[in-house]
Amino acid sequence: MTDDLNFMTARELAQCIQNKDLSAVEVMQAHLDQIERVNPLVNAIVTFLPERAMDGARAADAALARGEKVGPLHGLPIAHKDTLATKGIRTTQGSPLYRDAVPEENALIVERLHQAGAIPTGKTNVPEFGAGSQTFNTVFGATLNPYDLTTTPGGSSGGAAVALATGMQPIADGSDLGGSLRNPGGYCNVVGFRPSPGRVPKINSNSAWFDMTVNGPLARTVGDVALMMSAITGPDPRSPIALDDPGSTFARPLNRDFTGVRVAWSRDLGDLPVDPRTTAVLESQRGVFADLGIELVDAEPDLSGADEVFHTYRAWDFENSYGELLDHHRDQLKDTVIWNIEQGRALSGPDIGRAARLRSEIFRRAHDFFAEYEFLLLPVSQVPPFPANVPYPTAIAGTPMHTYIDWMRTCSRITVTAHPAISVPAGFTPEGLPVGLQIVGRARDDWGVLQLAHAFEQATGHWRTRPSIIAQPEPARARQRT
C-alpha cells in the first residue's frame, strides 16, 4: 500500500476507512488540499464544496463509530460530472443558460454513488451539453491535460479524467455517447468504462428508450472501476432498458486465465485514419497479450453503415433534447450544438428507418464476429491529445475531418454495436502524451471486458505514471484544517 493518500487506489482507501486505519476526514482533507493546489493549473473541478465535503466525511466517521453497516464506497470523495443532475448542487451542463441551475433531484447514478457512501466534493468540467470530445465552455473555460498543459484532456468527461489523473479524486462518474468516457480515459492515462446499455440505468430522461448514451465510471485502475460498478449497476423499474444483473456481479475477483482465448486486433477498424504515434504505441503492446497466452489475430468486424447510424441517432437525440433551446436561445448555444440540432430537424422518417435497419444489420454482423473472437482490441482515439485551443482535429494523418465528431469514429462505431468497451492506459508517445487501448467485449459481457483490461493493466503498470505537474516523490500528507 502506498503512503500517498491521493494516489492510493479507491479499493485501498475504502478498506482503510472501514478498518479505521484512516479516517474519512483524513482522506477528504488530503483530497481537498490537492484540489486547492492542483486545480488552478488544470481547471477540472468547477464547483467546489469543501465545507459540505468535510461535513460528509465527519458523518461517515461517526457512522463507523456507531458500528453501522456501510457501503463499498464509504468515505470516498467524488466530484460529479457537470451534466449529471445533483440535488442541491449547481449543475450547469457547461451552458450559460444553466449557469445557476440547481436540480431538485439526483441522477440515478449519483444517487447510487451516495447510497454506497461516496461523498460529493463538487462538479467536474464538461463541454457545453457534453457535445464533443474536447472539454471547454463559456461558463468555466477549458480544462487542460495534466500530462501536457497545452493539450486537451478529451471529453466530454474531461474534468473527471483530469481529477483522477492528478489525485484530486479517487473515483469519478461520467457518460458516453461517442466516446465521452473512453476518450478522456485514454487521454489522461486513467480507465474509462462504457458499460452495456441498461447496465447503469438512467431515469427521468425524455428519451428513456435511447440506448446510445450511457452513464458509467472512471477510475485510475480497473479494480476501482469494478468497485464502482458494484454500486451503480442493477435493475430499476423506472428504466425500460435496465439489465437485471445485480451489482454483486462486479464484486468478484477479476483474475482470469486467458490461455487460448482468441482476440481480434484492429489498427484502424479497416479504413479509419490513425496517427502513426498512436499506432506505434499500441503495436508495442501486442507482446503483452502473447504473454497472457492469448491468440491474437489481425481482424475487425464489418461495421459498414455505423457512421451513418451514429450521425442519424445523435442528431435525432440532440433535436429531441435541445430543440426548444434552439428556438428560444440560439444566440447562447455554441455552433456545433446548433449544427447537431439542425441536423436532427432535417431528418425524415425514412432516414430514421434506414438507420434502424442498418443498426440491426451491424449488430447481427458483430454477433457473428464475436462468436469467433471473444474480444476486439483497437485504438481508443485516432490521434493523441491535441492542442487545447483547437475545438477538434480537422485532419488526421492527412485525412480531413469534416465535422466535430468525425475524429472519434474508433469510439462512435463501437457505440453503435451496443457492446461494452473500456479504455485502459497503454503507454505514451515520444512527447509523453498518453495513449489508450480500447477493449470491446461480447454483447453484455461487461465482466469479461473488465477481466481482460485488468490482466493487461497488471502486466504493464502504465497507470502508475503520474503527470509531471505532480511532485511524485513527495507524498500528499493529510492535515487538519484550522
C-alpha positions in Angstrom: 0.0 0.0 0.0 1.4 3.4 -1.0 1.7 6.0 1.7 0.4 8.7 -0.7 -3.3 9.2 0.1 -4.0 11.0 -3.1 -2.8 8.1 -5.3 -3.9 5.1 -3.3 -6.5 3.0 -5.2 -10.1 3.5 -4.2 -10.2 -0.1 -3.0 -7.3 0.6 -0.7 -8.8 3.8 0.6 -12.2 2.3 1.2 -10.7 -0.7 3.0 -8.5 1.6 5.2 -11.5 3.7 6.1 -13.6 0.7 7.0 -10.8 -0.8 9.0 -10.3 2.6 10.7 -6.6 2.7 9.6 -7.6 6.0 8.1 -10.5 8.3 8.9 -12.8 9.6 6.2 -11.8 13.1 7.5 -8.1 12.4 6.8 -8.9 11.1 3.3 -11.1 14.0 2.5 -8.7 16.6 3.8 -5.9 15.2 1.6 -8.1 15.4 -1.5 -9.4 18.9 -0.7 -5.8 20.1 -0.3 -4.9 18.5 -3.6 -7.8 20.3 -5.3 -6.7 23.6 -3.9 -3.1 23.0 -5.0 -3.6 21.5 -8.4 -7.0 22.6 -9.8 -5.8 26.1 -10.6 -3.4 24.5 -13.1 -5.9 22.3 -14.9 -9.5 23.7 -14.2 -11.0 20.3 -13.8 -13.3 20.9 -10.8 -15.6 23.8 -11.5 -18.0 23.7 -8.5 -16.1 23.1 -5.2 -17.8 22.3 -1.9 -15.1 21.8 0.7 -17.3 22.5 3.8 -20.1 20.2 2.6 -17.5 17.5 1.9 -15.9 17.8 5.3 -19.3 17.6 6.9 -19.9 14.4 4.9 -16.6 13.0 6.0 -17.3 13.6 9.7 -20.7 11.9 9.3 -19.0 9.0 7.6 -16.6 8.5 10.5 -19.5 8.9 13.0 -21.4 6.1 11.2 -18.4 3.8 11.5 -18.0 4.7 15.2 -21.6 3.6 15.8 -20.9 0.3 14.1 -23.3 0.9 11.2 -23.2 -1.2 8.1 -21.7 0.9 5.3 -21.5 0.7 1.6 -18.5 -0.2 -0.6 -17.6 3.5 -1.3 -18.0 4.7 2.2 -16.0 7.9 2.9 -14.6 8.2 -0.7 -14.6 11.7 -2.2 -16.2 12.2 -5.6 -16.9 15.1 -7.9 -19.8 14.5 -10.3 -19.8 15.3 -14.0 -21.5 18.6 -14.6 -24.0 17.1 -17.0 -25.3 14.8 -14.2 -28.1 16.2 -12.0 -27.0 16.7 -8.4 -29.7 17.6 -5.9 -28.9 20.9 -4.2 -25.6 21.3 -6.2 -25.2 23.6 -9.2 -25.4 21.7 -12.5 -24.6 23.9 -15.4 -24.1 21.4 -18.3 -21.4 23.8 -19.4 -24.0 26.2 -20.7 -24.6 29.8 -19.8 -28.3 29.0 -19.9 -27.9 26.9 -16.8 -25.1 28.9 -15.1 -27.0 28.9 -11.8 -29.3 25.9 -12.2 -29.7 23.7 -9.0 -31.6 20.5 -9.6 -34.1 19.2 -7.1 -33.2 15.5 -7.5 -30.1 13.4 -8.3 -29.4 11.4 -11.4 -29.8 7.7 -10.6 -26.0 7.1 -10.9 -25.4 10.0 -8.4 -28.0 8.6 -6.0 -26.4 5.2 -6.1 -22.9 6.5 -5.5 -24.1 8.4 -2.5 -26.0 5.4 -1.2 -22.8 3.4 -1.4 -21.1 6.0 0.8 -19.3 8.3 -1.7 -19.2 12.0 -0.6 -19.6 14.8 -3.1 -16.9 17.4 -3.3 -18.3 19.3 -6.3 -18.7 19.0 -10.1 -16.2 18.3 -13.0 -16.0 20.3 -16.1 -17.6 19.4 -19.4 -18.1 20.8 -22.9 -21.4 22.6 -23.5 -24.1 19.9 -23.1 -21.4 17.3 -23.3 -21.1 18.0 -27.0 -17.7 17.0 -28.4 -14.7 15.2 -27.1 -12.9 18.4 -26.0 -13.7 20.0 -22.6 -14.2 23.7 -22.8 -17.2 26.0 -22.4 -18.0 29.7 -22.0 -19.0 29.3 -18.3 -15.8 27.9 -16.9 -13.3 27.9 -19.7 -11.1 25.0 -20.8 -9.8 22.0 -18.8 -6.2 21.2 -19.5 -4.4 17.8 -19.8 -2.0 17.4 -16.8 0.4 15.4 -19.0 0.9 18.5 -21.2 -0.9 21.6 -20.2 -1.0 22.8 -23.8 -3.3 19.9 -24.8 -6.8 18.8 -24.2 -7.8 16.0 -21.8 -10.6 15.0 -24.2 -14.2 14.9 -23.3 -16.9 15.1 -22.5 -15.9 13.6 -19.2 -12.6 15.6 -19.4 -12.8 17.2 -16.0 -13.5 13.9 -14.4 -10.5 12.2 -16.0 -8.1 15.1 -15.0 -9.4 15.0 -11.4 -8.4 11.3 -11.3 -5.0 11.7 -13.0 -3.9 14.5 -10.7 -5.0 12.8 -7.4 -7.8 15.3 -6.7 -10.4 12.4 -6.6 -10.1 8.7 -6.3 -13.2 7.9 -8.3 -15.3 9.7 -10.9 -18.5 9.4 -12.9 -19.3 10.3 -16.5 -21.4 9.5 -19.6 -20.6 8.3 -23.1 -22.3 8.7 -26.4 -19.5 8.9 -28.9 -16.5 8.2 -26.5 -17.0 10.5 -23.6 -15.9 8.0 -21.0 -13.3 6.3 -23.2 -11.6 9.2 -24.9 -10.7 11.2 -21.8 -9.7 8.0 -20.1 -7.2 7.4 -22.9 -6.0 11.0 -23.0 -5.4 11.2 -19.2 -3.9 7.7 -18.5 -6.9 6.5 -16.5 -9.6 3.9 -17.1 -12.9 4.9 -18.7 -15.6 2.2 -19.0 -18.6 2.3 -21.3 -21.0 -0.3 -19.9 -23.6 -2.1 -21.9 -26.8 -0.1 -22.4 -29.0 -0.6 -19.4 -26.2 -1.8 -17.2 -26.2 1.5 -15.3 -29.8 2.5 -15.6 -31.0 6.1 -16.2 -34.3 7.6 -15.1 -36.1 10.9 -15.6 -35.0 11.0 -19.2 -37.1 12.4 -22.0 -35.7 9.6 -24.2 -35.9 6.6 -21.9 -35.5 4.1 -24.7 -32.5 5.8 -26.3 -29.6 3.3 -25.6 -26.6 5.0 -27.2 -25.9 7.4 -24.3 -24.8 5.5 -21.2 -23.6 6.5 -17.7 -20.6 4.9 -16.2 -17.4 5.0 -14.1 -13.9 6.4 -14.5 -11.0 5.5 -12.1 -7.2 5.0 -12.1 -7.5 1.2 -12.1 -9.8 -1.4 -13.5 -10.3 -2.8 -10.0 -11.6 0.6 -8.9 -14.0 0.7 -11.9 -15.3 -2.7 -10.8 -15.8 -1.4 -7.3 -17.9 1.4 -8.6 -19.8 -0.9 -10.9 -20.8 -3.0 -7.8 -22.5 0.2 -6.5 -24.1 1.7 -9.6 -25.4 -1.3 -11.5 -28.6 -3.3 -11.0 -32.2 -3.1 -12.2 -34.6 -0.2 -11.7 -38.2 -0.5 -12.7 -38.2 3.2 -13.8 -35.8 2.3 -16.7 -37.4 0.3 -19.5 -34.0 -1.0 -20.7 -32.3 -1.7 -17.3 -30.5 -5.1 -17.1 -31.4 -7.4 -14.2 -27.9 -8.5 -13.1 -27.2 -7.2 -9.5 -24.3 -5.1 -8.6 -22.7 -8.0 -6.7 -21.8 -9.4 -10.2 -18.9 -6.9 -10.1 -17.7 -7.6 -6.6 -15.9 -10.8 -7.5 -12.1 -11.2 -8.1 -11.1 -10.0 -11.5 -8.4 -12.6 -12.1 -8.8 -15.0 -15.1 -6.7 -17.3 -17.2 -6.8 -16.2 -20.8 -4.7 -19.0 -22.3 -6.0 -20.0 -25.7 -8.6 -17.1 -25.9 -8.9 -15.8 -29.5 -8.8 -12.0 -29.6 -9.0 -9.7 -32.7 -6.5 -6.9 -33.1 -7.5 -3.9 -35.3 -5.2 -0.9 -36.1 -7.9 1.2 -37.8 -11.3 -0.6 -38.0 -10.4 -1.3 -41.6 -10.5 2.2 -43.0 -10.0 5.0 -40.4 -7.0 7.3 -40.4 -4.9 6.9 -37.3 -2.0 9.0 -36.2 1.3 6.9 -36.6 2.3 7.8 -33.0 -0.9 6.1 -31.7 -0.3 3.1 -33.9 3.3 2.7 -32.7 2.4 2.8 -29.0 -0.3 0.2 -29.4 1.8 -2.1 -31.6 4.4 -2.1 -28.9 1.9 -3.7 -26.5 1.0 -6.7 -28.7 3.5 -8.9 -26.9 1.7 -8.4 -23.6 -1.2 -10.4 -24.9 1.0 -13.2 -26.2 2.5 -13.4 -22.7 -1.0 -13.8 -21.4 -1.5 -16.9 -23.6 -3.9 -15.1 -25.9 -4.2 -16.0 -29.6 -4.1 -12.5 -31.2 -5.4 -12.3 -34.8 -5.5 -9.2 -37.1 -9.2 -8.8 -37.8 -12.0 -6.4 -37.5 -15.8 -6.6 -37.7 -17.7 -5.3 -40.6 -19.2 -2.0 -39.2 -20.1 -0.5 -42.6 -23.0 1.9 -42.1 -22.1 2.6 -38.5 -21.1 6.2 -39.2 -24.5 6.9 -40.8 -26.3 5.3 -37.9 -24.3 7.3 -35.3 -24.8 10.6 -37.1 -28.5 10.0 -37.5 -29.3 8.9 -34.0 -27.0 11.5 -32.4 -28.8 14.3 -34.5 -32.2 12.9 -33.5 -31.2 12.9 -29.8 -29.8 16.5 -30.0 -33.0 17.8 -31.5 -35.1 15.9 -29.0 -33.1 17.2 -26.1 -32.2 20.7 -27.1 -34.6 21.7 -29.9 -36.6 24.1 -27.7 -33.4 25.8 -26.6 -32.5 26.5 -30.2 -36.0 28.0 -30.7 -35.6 30.4 -27.8 -31.9 30.8 -27.1 -30.0 30.3 -30.3 -27.6 33.1 -29.5 -26.4 31.3 -26.4 -25.6 27.9 -28.0 -22.3 27.0 -29.5 -22.1 26.5 -33.2 -21.6 22.7 -33.1 -24.6 22.2 -30.9 -26.7 24.3 -33.3 -25.4 22.3 -36.2 -26.3 19.0 -34.5 -29.8 20.1 -33.6 -30.4 21.3 -37.1 -29.1 18.0 -38.5 -31.8 16.4 -36.4 -34.5 18.7 -37.7 -33.5 17.8 -41.3 -34.1 14.1 -40.7 -37.1 12.4 -42.3 -39.0 9.3 -41.2 -37.2 7.2 -43.9 -33.8 8.5 -42.6 -34.5 7.2 -39.2 -36.0 3.9 -40.5 -32.9 3.4 -42.6 -30.7 3.9 -39.5 -32.7 1.4 -37.6 -32.3 -1.2 -40.4 -28.6 -0.5 -40.7 -28.0 -0.8 -36.9 -29.9 -4.1 -36.8 -27.6 -5.5 -39.6 -24.5 -4.2 -37.8 -25.5 -5.9 -34.5 -26.0 -9.2 -36.3 -22.6 -8.9 -38.1 -21.0 -8.0 -34.7 -22.6 -11.1 -33.1 -21.1 -13.3 -35.8 -17.7 -11.7 -35.4 -17.7 -12.1 -31.6 -18.7 -15.7 -32.0 -15.2 -16.2 -33.5 -13.3 -13.7 -31.3 -14.1 -13.1 -27.6 -12.7 -9.6 -27.6 -11.7 -6.8 -30.1 -8.7 -4.6 -29.4 -8.3 -1.2 -31.1 -7.3 2.4 -30.5 -9.4 4.5 -28.2 -8.7 7.7 -30.1 -7.4 8.1 -33.7 -5.0 10.9 -32.6 -3.0 11.7 -29.4 -4.1 14.7 -27.3 -4.2 17.8 -29.5 -3.9 21.5 -28.6 -6.4 22.7 -26.0 -7.1 25.8 -28.1 -8.3 23.7 -31.0 -12.0 22.7 -30.8 -11.5 19.4 -32.7 -8.9 17.9 -35.1 -9.6 19.0 -38.7 -7.3 16.3 -40.2 -5.7 13.0 -39.0 -2.8 11.5 -40.9 -3.6 13.8 -43.8 -7.3 12.9 -44.0 -9.7 15.8 -43.5 -12.3 15.7 -40.7 -15.4 17.4 -41.9 -17.4 17.7 -38.6 -16.6 18.0 -34.9 -17.4 14.3 -34.4 -15.7 12.7 -37.4 -12.4 12.2 -35.5 -14.0 10.0 -32.8 -15.1 7.1 -35.0 -13.0 4.4 -33.3 -15.3 5.0 -30.4 -18.5 6.0 -32.1 -18.7 3.0 -34.3 -18.4 0.8 -31.2 -21.2 2.7 -29.6 -23.5 1.7 -32.5 -22.9 -2.0 -31.8 -24.1 -1.7 -28.1 -21.2 -3.8 -26.9 -19.3 -2.9 -23.7 -16.0 -1.2 -24.2 -13.2 0.1 -21.9 -10.2 2.5 -22.3 -7.1 1.3 -20.4 -3.7 3.0 -20.3 -1.4 1.6 -22.9 1.7 3.8 -22.9 3.0 7.2 -24.1 4.0 8.8 -27.3 7.6 10.1 -27.6 6.3 13.5 -26.4 4.9 11.9 -23.3 1.2 12.0 -24.3 -1.0 9.1 -23.0 -2.4 6.6 -25.4 -5.4 4.3 -24.5 -6.2 0.8 -25.7 -9.9 0.1 -26.3 -11.1 -3.4 -25.3 -14.5 -4.4 -26.7 -16.3 -7.5 -25.5 -19.3 -9.6 -26.5 -22.8 -8.2 -26.0 -23.5 -7.6 -22.3 -20.2 -9.2 -21.3 -19.1 -6.3 -19.2 -17.4 -8.5 -16.7 -15.2 -10.2 -19.3 -14.1 -6.7 -20.6 -13.1 -5.7 -17.1 -11.2 -9.0 -16.6 -9.1 -8.6 -19.8 -8.4 -4.9 -19.0 -7.3 -5.9 -15.5 -4.9 -8.6 -16.9 -3.4 -6.0 -19.3 -3.1 -3.4 -16.6 -1.4 -5.8 -14.2 1.0 -6.9 -16.8 2.0 -3.3 -17.9 1.5 -0.9 -15.0 1.2 2.1 -17.3 -1.4 3.6 -14.9 1.3 4.3 -12.3 2.9 7.0 -14.4 1.7 10.3 -12.9 1.6 13.7 -14.7 4.8 15.8 -14.4 2.9 18.6 -12.6 2.5 16.2 -9.6 5.5 16.1 -7.3 5.8 12.3 -7.4 8.4 11.6 -4.7 6.6 13.7 -2.2 3.6 12.0 -0.6 0.5 14.1 0.0 0.0 14.2 3.7 -3.4 14.7 5.3 -3.6 17.6 7.8 -6.5 19.1 9.7 -7.8 22.5 8.6 -7.8 25.2 11.2 
